[in-house]
């Protein structure tokens, strides 16, 4: 199992949890972003910078993810793609994406996107907080314990 992180919009608190989890478990952790991010020294942790542009990090991850891997992303289309390839996906807020819910989440995302493109202000997600951080840490621990 390898952990991939769509790191462009991943909160620093989530990255810190992932750094500790990689150190504790020895799992490979790869952060992918269009800007360089600091990562702690460690053979199993690496940072990949992709060219700037729409969905470049998503394309990089999707091309390399394998069945059994874990992808951390808030991007529903990327989550749908990796779930279809047999990988697991988890949002930075601790929501697990799987075959049982990804189609519904993708349909909702597409509907909201069509509303926004027609000029409707749909607002955005609430600020990332302590409860989100805890939900992510708990879900990650459960996923890693099952491996």
N, C-alpha and C positions, 0 to 999 in steps of 0.2 A: 504494500500500500504506500502510495505517495500522497502528500497533501499539496494541492495547488491553491494559490490565492490570487484572485482577481483583485490586485492590491491598489488600483487607482483610487477607489472609493472606500477601501477597507479602513475602519477606524483604528487608530494607533493602539487602543486598548485591546482590540481583537488580535492585532499582530503580536502584541506582547504575550497574550495567552498562548498563541500558536508557537512562539519562540520557546516558551517554557515546555509546552507539550512535546515539541520536537526533541528538545534536550532530554526530556524524561523518557521518551519512548524510543529514541533513535530513528524515528521515521524521517524520510526525506521531506523537506519543506521547501517549496519553490514559490517565491513571490514574483508575480508578473505585473509590470506597470510600464507606462510610457515615460516615467521619470525615475531617476535613481532614488532608492529608499535605503536607509541604514538598516543593516541586518547584523545581528551578533555573529562573531566568528564561530564557525562550526562546520565541520565537513558535511553535515546533512542539511544545512540551511544555505540557500542561494537566492540571489536576486537576478532576475532577467529583465533588462530594459528593452522594450519593443519600440518601434518607431511611433511617433505621434500619429494620431488618426483614429477614426471611428472604429471601435471594437477590435483594435489590434491585439490587445491583451486577451480578449475573448477568443480570437482566432488562434492565437498561439496555444492557449490552454486546450481548446477543443481539438487541435491537431495532434496533441501529445497525450491526452488523458487516456488511461486504460481502465478496463473493468476492474472494480475493486478500489480505485483511487477515491480520494475525497477532494471535492472542490468547494472552496469558500467563495461565495459570490452573492451579490444582491441582484445580479442580472438574470432575470427569469428566462430569456431565450438561451443564455449559456447554460443555465441549470437544466433546461429541457434537453439540450443537446447532450450534456454529459450523462444525465439519467438514462437517456436512450442508449448510450454506449456502455451502460452497465456500471457506471461510477455513481458515487453518492454526492449529493450537493447539500450545502448548509449555508444559510444566510448569516451575515454577521450579527443578526438579532436572535439567532438560535432556531430559526424555522428550518426544519428538514424538508427538502424537496425530494419527492419520490414518485414512482409510477402512479401511486394512488391520488396525488394531488397536483401534479405538474401541469396537466392539461387544463384544469380549471384555473390555476394561477396564470398560465399563459393567456388564456382567453380573457381573463380580467385585466391583465396588463395591456393586451391589445385594445380592449375596449376603452380603457383610461387614456391610452395613447391617442386613439381616434378623437376622444373628447378634447384633449389638449390641443391637437392639431386643428380642431375646428374653433378654437378660441375660448373654450371653457376652462376656467381656473379650477383645477382639481386639488390645489394645494400640494404639499409634499409630505414626506414622512415626518413624524415627530423627531425631535432631537434625540440622538443616541444617548442613552442614560445608563445608570447603574443596573437597572433591572434587565436591560438588553444585554449588558456585559455578562451578568450572571446567567441569563438564559443561554447565551452562547457557550459559556464555560461548562455549564451542566450538560448540554446536549453533546458537546465535543467529547467530554469525559465518557458519556454513555457510548458514543460511537467507537471511541478508541478501546474501551473495555470489551466491546463485542468482537473486535478484530482478533 
